[in-house]
Amino acid sequence: MKLTVLVDNNTLIDRYFLAEPGVAFYIEIDDRRVLFDTGYSDVFMKNAAKMGIDVLDVDTVVLSHAHLDHTWGLQHLIQAYAERRFENRPLKCPALVAHPSIFDRRFIPGLGDIGCLVPEETVRQYFELQLSRKPQWLHPDLVFLGEIQRENEFEACDPIGRIRQADTETDDFLLDDSSLAYRSSRGLVIIAGCAHAGICNTVAQAMRVCDDTRLADIIGGFHLLDPTQKQLNKTVEKLAAWEPKTLHACHCTDLKSRLALSRAADLQEVGVGLELNYEN
């Protein structure tokens, strides 16, 4: 499997791409092409074009959760699909994999919407929707983890904004948050968006789904932004116990947390343009 970073908060030195606070990864595995998240804008498409990647040729789009820094690029992708239709050019109808609540309204009172802005009805015109709380295998070695079981008392404790479902409005604990897991020859590779469900909860879910306790790498956001000392210590302790070979913490992982994570494993730099290859 090859993973290319299309969007992150940072770019790599001497790689002249654009960055924004968001996530988008392009994954190639055998003859499958997967786009994981779409960032905040059309930056993922601009970077992909400079890299020679055609994001309109993907087989599957996966949305890790509904937040704006992971889904607002979707409207730009749909615009590009619509333009191809207007021009009567060949066009795929890829699968879109996500949690069933991905299109529910998310907002912060007084500030406005922070969730996906494209309505489900529009998305269905361009994608084959595969919405599920259960794990879904996208390839024999690549799985969408579904709704993450929350078992650690130090993770996923606080809501972010509100969610409206039908006529009900409640605090949003991001139950839609999910990740991908890849079964490599050296163990599991976890591909996270923000890990609102908790990065340790996410790893534990991947180990159950894939029936493998070896941990090769985690790339993505660890949702460690000014965490409590308890959360940070517990996270480092659990990760170290799993003995990951590498960590690629990025996006929503602050400097203090990255320094702490470096005690758990070999912590590597991440930025737009990074390419990672994992053997199957």
PyMOL commands that set and color helices and strands:
alter all, ss='L'
color gray80, all
select helices_A, chain A and resi 43-50+55-57+68-71+74-86+120-123+199-210+229-242+255-261
alter helices_A, ss='H'
color red, helices_A
select strands_A, chain A and resi 2-7+24-29+32-36+60-62+95-98+105-108+112-113+128-131+136-139+142-144+162-165+168-171+179-184+187-192+215-221+246-250+275-277
alter strands_A, ss='S'
color yellow, strands_A
deselect
rebuild
show_as cartoon
